[in-house]
Amino acid sequence: MLRVLLLMSAALWLGACASTVPEPIRQAPAGAPLPDEVRADPARFQGSQVSWGGVIAGVTNRSNDTLVEVVSRPLTSNGRPRETDVTQGRFLARVPGFLDPAVYAAGREFTVAGRVAGLELRRVGEFDYPYVQVDVETHYLWAVREPVRDPYYSPWWYDPWYPYHPIYGPWRRY
């Protein structure tokens, strides 16, 4: 009985460590081109398997699919876009079905895995920009990052009696 309980608790503990990020997102295909490379020679990379990510710039829902405009960023080892200003250009992710623009809002981090479908010319402001289009097979919307806290301030060391404390009081002479 004890052995069964230990095995069950070990299985639950190991199951809790499992990642919810899909495998195609975590493992980028070997030798996959970057958006800039595809933009330079789209015919060469047509149909190539890619795993790209970045920050959502806009979402357009159509009758059968959703186009997500993404400002590309380099990915970390687990597939999450890095927090950096370095970009590899923009791309369009064509996701089958409906994505709610309130959830997939501008500024959220987004990673896709799919195949290069070609270029589409769109305007960014008054500039005609060639977007690489990706037919998405798997996508992942990352949780919002928590802001970095000040390392020198800790709410656990707050002293509510600060001005009247015997050590810190104004009556203390140095």
C-alpha positions in Angstrom: 0.0 0.0 0.0 2.8 2.4 0.9 4.6 1.6 -2.3 1.5 2.4 -4.4 1.0 5.7 -2.6 4.7 6.6 -3.2 4.4 5.7 -6.9 1.2 7.8 -7.3 2.7 10.8 -5.5 5.8 10.6 -7.7 3.7 10.4 -10.8 1.7 13.4 -9.7 4.8 15.4 -8.8 6.5 14.6 -12.2 3.2 15.4 -14.0 3.2 18.8 -12.4 6.6 19.6 -13.9 5.4 18.9 -17.4 5.3 22.0 -19.7 2.1 23.2 -21.3 4.1 24.6 -24.2 3.6 22.5 -27.3 6.6 20.5 -28.6 6.8 22.3 -32.0 7.0 25.6 -30.2 9.7 24.4 -27.8 11.8 22.7 -30.5 12.6 24.9 -33.5 13.3 23.0 -36.7 17.0 22.6 -37.5 18.2 25.0 -40.2 14.9 27.0 -40.2 15.3 30.4 -42.0 14.6 33.7 -40.3 12.0 36.1 -41.5 14.6 38.4 -43.1 16.1 35.5 -45.0 12.7 34.4 -46.4 11.8 38.0 -47.3 15.1 38.2 -49.3 14.4 35.0 -51.3 10.8 33.8 -50.9 10.8 31.3 -53.7 13.7 29.4 -52.1 12.0 29.0 -48.7 8.4 28.3 -49.9 6.9 25.6 -47.8 9.8 25.5 -45.3 9.0 24.5 -41.7 9.6 27.5 -39.3 9.1 28.4 -35.7 9.0 32.2 -35.2 7.7 34.4 -32.5 7.5 38.0 -31.4 5.1 40.7 -30.2 1.6 41.0 -31.7 1.1 44.2 -33.6 -2.5 43.6 -34.8 -5.2 40.9 -35.4 -7.5 40.7 -38.4 -10.3 38.1 -38.3 -11.6 36.9 -41.6 -14.4 34.4 -42.5 -12.3 31.2 -42.1 -9.1 32.3 -40.5 -7.3 35.0 -38.5 -4.2 37.0 -39.6 -2.0 38.0 -36.7 0.6 40.6 -37.5 3.8 39.9 -35.5 6.9 41.9 -35.0 9.5 39.2 -35.0 12.0 38.7 -32.1 14.7 36.1 -31.5 13.4 33.1 -29.4 14.8 31.7 -26.2 15.6 27.9 -25.8 11.9 27.2 -24.9 10.4 29.2 -27.8 9.5 32.4 -25.9 10.4 35.7 -27.6 13.3 37.5 -26.0 12.7 40.9 -24.3 14.8 42.9 -26.7 14.5 45.6 -29.4 16.3 43.4 -31.9 13.8 42.4 -34.7 14.0 40.2 -37.7 11.2 42.1 -39.4 7.4 41.5 -39.4 5.4 38.4 -40.5 1.8 37.4 -40.8 0.6 34.3 -39.1 -2.5 32.8 -40.7 -4.3 30.9 -38.0 -7.3 28.7 -38.8 -10.5 29.8 -37.0 -11.2 32.7 -34.8 -8.8 34.4 -32.3 -10.3 37.0 -30.0 -8.6 40.3 -30.5 -9.2 41.2 -26.9 -7.1 38.2 -25.8 -4.6 38.3 -28.6 -4.0 42.0 -28.1 -1.2 44.2 -29.3 1.9 43.9 -27.2 1.3 40.2 -26.2 4.1 37.7 -26.9 3.1 35.0 -29.5 5.0 32.1 -31.0 4.0 30.0 -34.0 5.1 26.9 -35.8 4.1 26.3 -39.4 5.1 26.6 -43.1 6.1 29.6 -45.2 3.3 30.4 -47.6 4.9 33.3 -49.4 4.9 37.1 -49.3 2.0 39.6 -48.9 2.5 43.3 -49.5 0.8 45.5 -46.9 1.2 49.0 -45.7 2.9 50.0 -42.4 2.0 53.7 -42.1 2.7 55.0 -45.6 5.4 52.3 -46.4 4.7 49.2 -48.5 6.1 46.4 -46.4 6.5 42.8 -47.7 5.2 40.5 -45.0 6.2 36.8 -44.9 3.1 34.8 -44.5 3.1 31.6 -42.4 0.4 29.0 -42.4 0.2 28.1 -38.7 0.0 24.6 -37.5 0.6 25.3 -33.8 0.6 28.6 -31.9 1.1 29.7 -28.3 0.2 32.9 -26.5 2.6 33.5 -23.7 1.5 34.8 -20.2 2.1 38.5 -19.5 5.5 39.0 -17.9 5.5 40.3 -14.4 7.3 43.6 -14.0 10.7 43.5 -12.4 10.5 44.7 -8.8 13.1 47.0 -7.1 15.6 44.6 -5.6 16.4 47.1 -2.7 12.8 47.4 -1.5 11.1 44.6 0.3 7.6 44.8 1.6 8.5 42.1 4.2 10.9 44.4 6.0 8.4 47.3 6.4 8.5 48.8 9.9 5.1 50.4 10.7 6.6 52.2 13.8 9.5 53.7 11.8 9.5 57.3 13.1 8.8 56.1 16.7 11.1 53.1 16.9 13.8 53.4 19.6 16.6 52.9 17.1 15.3 55.2 14.4 13.5 57.8 16.4 14.3 61.6 16.0 15.5 61.6 19.7 18.4 59.3 18.8 21.7 61.2 18.7 24.6 59.9 16.7 
